[in-house]
Amino acid sequence: MTTTTPAPTSPTVARQAEWHRPSLVRLTGVELRKLADTRAGYWLLITMGLLAAAIVTVQLFVLDDNQQNFADFFVPSLLPVGLLLPVLGILSITTEWSQRTALTTFALVPRRARVVLAKLAAMVLAALASVLVSLAVAAVATLLARATGGAGGWSFEASMLLHAAVLQVSNVLMGAAFGLLLLNTPLAIVTYLLLPTLWSILGGMITALRGPARWLDTGVTMEPLLGPDVTAGQWGRLAVSLLVWMVVPLAAGLVRTLRREVS
């Protein structure tokens, strides 16, 4: 009886297999496309753009002429987008499991950490793109304001652009953190919306919690980002709140995702 011994894999073949591994840039591009591939993600992106446009349209009718300027259009357009970006982050993570595509995804890219990193990178790019959309909407509104007799001023502090980017990136990554931790779309959305809101309510009602709320309530710690000036103390409180609501769930969710059995 004869047996056939498989030839050992040469280093050259091993290196070629390594070279054919999809790069992080390519994976990020795939994840960006997947953000709009599902019906929920597609309409969520459209809704964010429409809400930003609706906000500034209302402002054109209700604001006084001297308040119709670029900065006053830009900041309110960030708010509805910032509310929906966490949902987009949750969907990007949880749809892999709810639609049972995780088996295919992790079969093609066995290193789950690379997939998660690509998803996070795609969400950061989407958040930055949303800031550009807000800039465009504010610019159009400013031109319309000037054409209809409003002030139409273009004065704008450059620091506000940085603050807007930090705000939207933080929002989408907090949503992704809850998605990674819970891996269930309805549960992650409800938990994300409920816990910070509950903490904010308790901080306002209970005197003993008002001090910690200044450090842990993201509604409070993120509010200075809507203005041009943020002090060192405000940055510190923001960092603490993000540590609790973003970094810790993100780390715990990454560990859970890496260990969860795909079925």
PyMOL commands that set and color helices and strands:
alter all, ss='L'
color gray80, all
select helices_A, chain A and resi 11-19+24-37+39-62+65-67+70-98+102-108+112-147+158-182+185-205+207-216+218-221+223-226+232-259
alter helices_A, ss='H'
color red, helices_A
deselect
rebuild
show_as cartoon
